[in-house]
Amino acid sequence: MTVPFLGELGEIEALFFVIFLVSIVFGIVARKTDFCPLGGIADVVHSGNTGRLSMYFFAIATAVLGVTIFEALEIISADSTRPPYRMSQFRWPAYLVGGAFFGIGMTLCRGCGMKSILNLGGGNLKTIVAILGMGGAAVLMLYVEGFFNDYFLSWVLPASPNLDDYGFEMQDLGTIIGGFIGVETSAMRIIIGLVLSLSIMGLVFKSKDFVARRDNWIGGFMIGALIVSAFYISGGPLGELANEASDFSDSPQYGMGTQSYTFIRPMGDLLYIASNPEWYILTFGLVAFLGVGTGSVLISVLTRRFKIVWFNSIGEALRYAVGGVMVGIGGILGMGCTLGQGIAGTSTLSLGSFLDLFALMLGAYIGIRMQKQFMHDHEVPSAD
């Protein structure tokens, strides 16, 4: 692949270049349309406005439909992803606890990983503290030997059944339901994917708040489509070439495989690299993360929404730090975030992803209800 000013790129470099460009679009769209799962939940609690929450579910429906079609056409396979959404080990305690921890935490620091990098791109320096908390917790969970195993997997694994022992190779709804009623997995995935995605879309378009604001349509569709595009980039022809190049390299590339957007692990990777320069390495997730931030900066400057914001008190800074740590721990424990599990994971029809999404939203609701200041600070985007 030849790129102006950069010259000839190898397979892995081309993969990173493409996902960086796509991620810039992601950042622009998410920032411009105020795409925010937490904001959507808060809108409902604050005033009953369902517009942004419907936008989030429209993104989920779009991603489910896209992955279903791509798998049916054998363009990609979501059986072996990073993280392994469909793995046979059903870690229900991790999904529930991790999701709830994440949900409560993001109310404290006013955003998930995606929203934090978007806000930072818009000049909100408060999110630096939140991102450091998320990244620091991720480093602790991923890179500090024994911490994750001793304090989390020690109680998660004994309670987590291996579905393979019950005749189910994977935990996606197509495998489980198809196994119960005797329908081939591939056919069952198509049926469930189509029914689920179209049903969600039908419910979404019944929301007057969703329909009244054009950005809800654009944001929901585009974010869902970009989730699918990341799966295609990493697991399609370009991704296969990059994986082969990595496999045959003397120094295989870290973090390869079929994957989409997720934000907590890349934050941990970024912080670990910053503190260990000799370990310097790029990953698909890290490049995507940086691309989203770049897109947010660009659209914020172009629309004159870039504004430097800082803390009003030490207490507020501590709240952001605690929330960031909770989001980081919950994101690694539950294997994803509002994007990683909430959209990318559910698009694979993973049962664990739906469980994590439920716990995450419940945690966010509880966190909002516990904080009067949250509702005092909250603003609902106006319709077009």
CORUR-V589515 format. One record per residue. N is the residue number from 0. RES is the residue in one small letter. SS is DSSP state (@ for helix, = for strand, . for the rest). PHI is phi in degrees with one decimal (* if undefined). BURIAL is b if it has 16 or more other ideal C-beta (glycine too) atoms within 10 Angstrom, else e. Layout:
# CORUR-V589515
N/RES/SS/PHI/BURIAL, N/RES/SS/PHI/BURIAL
This chain:
# CORUR-V589515
0/m/./*/e, 1/t/=/-104.5/e, 2/v/=/-121.9/e, 3/p/./-53.4/e, 4/f/./74.7/e, 5/l/./-107.3/e, 6/g/=/81.8/e, 7/e/=/-78.4/e, 8/l/./-107.7/e, 9/g/./-73.6/e, 10/e/@/-61.1/b, 11/i/@/-69.4/b, 12/e/@/-62.6/b, 13/a/@/-64.3/b, 14/l/@/-58.9/b, 15/f/@/-65.7/b, 16/f/@/-64.0/b, 17/v/@/-66.3/b, 18/i/@/-67.9/b, 19/f/@/-65.3/b, 20/l/@/-63.8/e, 21/v/@/-63.3/b, 22/s/@/-70.1/b, 23/i/@/-61.2/b, 24/v/@/-61.4/b, 25/f/@/-55.9/b, 26/g/@/-61.5/b, 27/i/@/-63.6/b, 28/v/@/-64.9/b, 29/a/@/-62.4/b, 30/r/@/-70.1/b, 31/k/@/-67.0/b, 32/t/./-93.7/b, 33/d/./58.3/b, 34/f/./-69.2/b, 35/c/./-158.2/b, 36/p/@/-57.7/b, 37/l/@/-62.5/b, 38/g/@/-60.6/b, 39/g/@/-64.5/b, 40/i/@/-65.1/b, 41/a/@/-64.2/b, 42/d/@/-58.2/b, 43/v/@/-65.1/b, 44/v/@/-65.6/b, 45/h/@/-71.8/e, 46/s/@/-140.7/e, 47/g/./81.2/e, 48/n/./-74.6/b, 49/t/./-100.2/b, 50/g/@/-59.5/b, 51/r/@/-74.0/b, 52/l/@/-66.8/b, 53/s/@/-65.4/b, 54/m/@/-60.1/b, 55/y/@/-62.0/b, 56/f/@/-72.4/b, 57/f/@/-65.7/b, 58/a/@/-64.5/b, 59/i/@/-60.8/b, 60/a/@/-61.9/b, 61/t/@/-62.8/b, 62/a/@/-67.4/b, 63/v/@/-59.8/b, 64/l/@/-63.1/b, 65/g/@/-64.4/b, 66/v/@/-65.7/b, 67/t/@/-58.7/b, 68/i/@/-66.8/e, 69/f/@/-63.1/b, 70/e/@/-71.5/b, 71/a/@/-61.7/e, 72/l/./-86.9/e, 73/e/./59.4/e, 74/i/./-80.6/e, 75/i/./-137.0/b, 76/s/./-131.1/e, 77/a/./-100.4/b, 78/d/./-70.6/b, 79/s/./-125.8/e, 80/t/=/-113.4/b, 81/r/./-122.4/b, 82/p/./-71.4/b, 83/p/./-78.6/b, 84/y/./-59.8/b, 85/r/./-96.9/b, 86/m/./-56.3/b, 87/s/./-71.6/b, 88/q/=/-76.0/e, 89/f/./-93.2/b, 90/r/./-86.4/b, 91/w/@/-60.6/b, 92/p/@/-63.4/b, 93/a/@/-68.3/b, 94/y/@/-63.6/b, 95/l/@/-71.2/b, 96/v/@/-69.1/b, 97/g/@/-61.8/b, 98/g/@/-63.6/b, 99/a/@/-65.2/b, 100/f/@/-60.4/b, 101/f/@/-61.6/b, 102/g/@/-61.7/b, 103/i/@/-66.0/b, 104/g/@/-60.4/b, 105/m/@/-71.8/b, 106/t/@/-73.3/b, 107/l/@/-71.3/b, 108/c/./-102.9/b, 109/r/./61.2/b, 110/g/./161.1/b, 111/c/./-81.1/b, 112/g/@/-61.5/b, 113/m/@/-62.8/b, 114/k/@/-64.5/b, 115/s/@/-65.0/b, 116/i/@/-71.2/b, 117/l/@/-65.6/b, 118/n/@/-67.1/b, 119/l/@/-62.6/b, 120/g/@/-63.9/b, 121/g/./-93.8/b, 122/g/./100.1/b, 123/n/=/-79.7/b, 124/l/./-76.3/e, 125/k/@/-58.7/b, 126/t/@/-69.5/b, 127/i/@/-59.5/e, 128/v/@/-64.3/b, 129/a/@/-63.6/b, 130/i/@/-64.9/b, 131/l/@/-63.8/b, 132/g/@/-65.3/b, 133/m/@/-62.8/b, 134/g/@/-65.4/b, 135/g/@/-62.9/b, 136/a/@/-65.1/b, 137/a/@/-64.7/b, 138/v/@/-60.9/b, 139/l/@/-60.1/b, 140/m/@/-74.0/b, 141/l/@/-96.1/b, 142/y/@/-115.5/b, 143/v/./-88.1/e, 144/e/./-57.2/e, 145/g/./90.1/e, 146/f/@/-63.4/e, 147/f/@/-64.4/b, 148/n/@/-65.8/e, 149/d/@/-73.3/e, 150/y/@/-100.4/e, 151/f/@/-128.8/b, 152/l/@/-63.2/e, 153/s/@/-62.3/e, 154/w/@/-110.0/e, 155/v/@/-76.1/b, 156/l/@/-63.2/e, 157/p/@/-60.0/e, 158/a/@/-95.8/e, 159/s/./-101.7/b, 160/p/./-71.1/e, 161/n/=/-92.5/e, 162/l/@/-64.0/b, 163/d/@/-62.5/e, 164/d/@/-68.3/e, 165/y/@/-107.2/e, 166/g/./93.1/e, 167/f/./-113.5/b, 168/e/./-69.5/e, 169/m/./-139.9/b, 170/q/./-102.5/b, 171/d/=/-76.6/b, 172/l/@/-61.7/b, 173/g/@/-63.0/b, 174/t/@/-67.8/b, 175/i/@/-69.2/b, 176/i/@/-67.8/b, 177/g/@/-60.6/b, 178/g/@/-65.8/b, 179/f/@/-68.4/e, 180/i/@/-101.9/e, 181/g/./78.8/e, 182/v/./-108.3/e, 183/e/./-56.2/e, 184/t/@/-56.0/b, 185/s/@/-60.9/e, 186/a/@/-68.1/e, 187/m/@/-66.0/b, 188/r/@/-63.3/b, 189/i/@/-64.5/b, 190/i/@/-61.4/e, 191/i/@/-65.1/b, 192/g/@/-60.1/b, 193/l/@/-69.0/e, 194/v/@/-63.3/e, 195/l/@/-64.7/b, 196/s/@/-64.7/b, 197/l/@/-69.8/e, 198/s/@/-66.5/e, 199/i/@/-62.9/b, 200/m/@/-60.7/b, 201/g/@/-61.5/e, 202/l/@/-67.6/e, 203/v/@/-60.1/b, 204/f/./-76.9/e, 205/k/./-83.4/e, 206/s/./-78.5/b, 207/k/@/-64.7/e, 208/d/@/-65.7/b, 209/f/@/-66.5/b, 210/v/@/-66.4/e, 211/a/@/-71.3/e, 212/r/./-115.0/b, 213/r/@/-59.5/e, 214/d/@/-61.1/b, 215/n/@/-63.3/b, 216/w/@/-62.4/b, 217/i/@/-62.5/b, 218/g/@/-61.8/b, 219/g/@/-61.8/b, 220/f/@/-65.6/b, 221/m/@/-65.8/b, 222/i/@/-64.1/b, 223/g/@/-61.0/b, 224/a/@/-66.2/b, 225/l/@/-70.5/b, 226/i/@/-61.0/b, 227/v/@/-65.3/b, 228/s/@/-62.7/b, 229/a/@/-65.7/b, 230/f/@/-60.7/b, 231/y/@/-67.4/b, 232/i/@/-62.3/b, 233/s/@/-82.5/b, 234/g/@/-114.6/b, 235/g/./-89.7/e, 236/p/@/-55.7/e, 237/l/@/-65.1/b, 238/g/@/-64.1/b, 239/e/@/-63.8/e, 240/l/@/-63.2/b, 241/a/@/-66.2/b, 242/n/@/-64.7/b, 243/e/@/-63.8/e, 244/a/@/-61.8/b, 245/s/@/-68.2/b, 246/d/@/-61.6/e, 247/f/./-93.3/e, 248/s/./-83.9/e, 249/d/./-66.3/e, 250/s/./-126.3/e, 251/p/./-54.9/e, 252/q/./-71.1/b, 253/y/./-75.7/e, 254/g/./78.8/b, 255/m/./-85.3/b, 256/g/./126.6/b, 257/t/=/-69.2/b, 258/q/./-160.6/b, 259/s/./-135.3/b, 260/y/./-75.2/b, 261/t/./-153.1/b, 262/f/./-119.2/b, 263/i/@/-77.3/b, 264/r/@/-60.1/b, 265/p/@/-57.7/b, 266/m/@/-63.6/b, 267/g/@/-64.4/b, 268/d/@/-61.5/b, 269/l/@/-63.0/b, 270/l/@/-68.4/b, 271/y/@/-67.2/b, 272/i/@/-64.0/b, 273/a/@/-62.5/e, 274/s/@/-92.3/e, 275/n/./-135.7/e, 276/p/@/-55.5/e, 277/e/@/-68.5/e, 278/w/@/-93.6/e, 279/y/./-50.2/e, 280/i/./-162.3/e, 281/l/./-94.5/b, 282/t/./-129.6/b, 283/f/@/-56.4/b, 284/g/@/-63.7/b, 285/l/@/-68.0/b, 286/v/@/-63.0/b, 287/a/@/-62.9/b, 288/f/@/-58.9/b, 289/l/@/-66.9/b, 290/g/@/-65.1/b, 291/v/@/-61.8/b, 292/g/@/-61.5/b, 293/t/@/-63.0/b, 294/g/@/-61.5/b, 295/s/@/-64.8/b, 296/v/@/-61.4/b, 297/l/@/-59.7/b, 298/i/@/-70.9/b, 299/s/@/-66.0/b, 300/v/@/-69.7/e, 301/l/@/-64.8/e, 302/t/./-97.8/e, 303/r/./59.4/e, 304/r/./-102.9/e, 305/f/./-78.0/b, 306/k/./-145.5/e, 307/i/./-71.7/e, 308/v/=/-129.6/e, 309/w/./-135.7/e, 310/f/./-67.7/e, 311/n/./-92.2/e, 312/s/./-158.5/e, 313/i/@/-65.0/e, 314/g/@/-59.8/e, 315/e/@/-65.2/e, 316/a/@/-63.9/e, 317/l/@/-64.5/e, 318/r/@/-62.3/b, 319/y/@/-62.8/b, 320/a/@/-65.5/b, 321/v/@/-62.8/b, 322/g/@/-60.8/b, 323/g/@/-61.5/b, 324/v/@/-63.4/b, 325/m/@/-62.9/b, 326/v/@/-62.9/b, 327/g/@/-63.0/b, 328/i/@/-64.5/b, 329/g/@/-63.4/b, 330/g/@/-66.9/b, 331/i/@/-74.6/b, 332/l/@/-62.9/b, 333/g/./-86.2/b, 334/m/./62.4/b, 335/g/./161.0/b, 336/c/./-128.4/b, 337/t/./-61.6/b, 338/l/./-96.0/b, 339/g/@/-61.6/b, 340/q/@/-96.6/b, 341/g/@/-62.5/b, 342/i/@/-117.8/b, 343/a/@/-62.3/b, 344/g/@/-67.0/b, 345/t/@/-65.3/b, 346/s/@/-65.6/b, 347/t/./-88.4/b, 348/l/./65.7/b, 349/s/=/-66.9/b, 350/l/@/-62.6/b, 351/g/@/-62.5/b, 352/s/@/-66.1/b, 353/f/@/-66.4/b, 354/l/@/-65.7/b, 355/d/@/-63.7/b, 356/l/@/-62.3/b, 357/f/@/-61.2/e, 358/a/@/-64.7/b, 359/l/@/-62.8/b, 360/m/@/-69.1/b, 361/l/@/-64.5/b, 362/g/@/-60.7/b, 363/a/@/-64.1/b, 364/y/@/-62.2/b, 365/i/@/-62.5/e, 366/g/@/-61.2/b, 367/i/@/-65.6/b, 368/r/@/-64.5/e, 369/m/@/-78.7/e, 370/q/./-121.0/e, 371/k/@/-64.7/e, 372/q/@/-64.8/e, 373/f/@/-58.9/b, 374/m/@/-72.5/e, 375/h/@/-65.7/e, 376/d/@/-81.5/e, 377/h/./-79.7/b, 378/e/./-129.7/e, 379/v/./-93.5/b, 380/p/./-58.7/b, 381/s/./-79.6/e, 382/a/./-72.3/e, 383/d/./-62.3/e
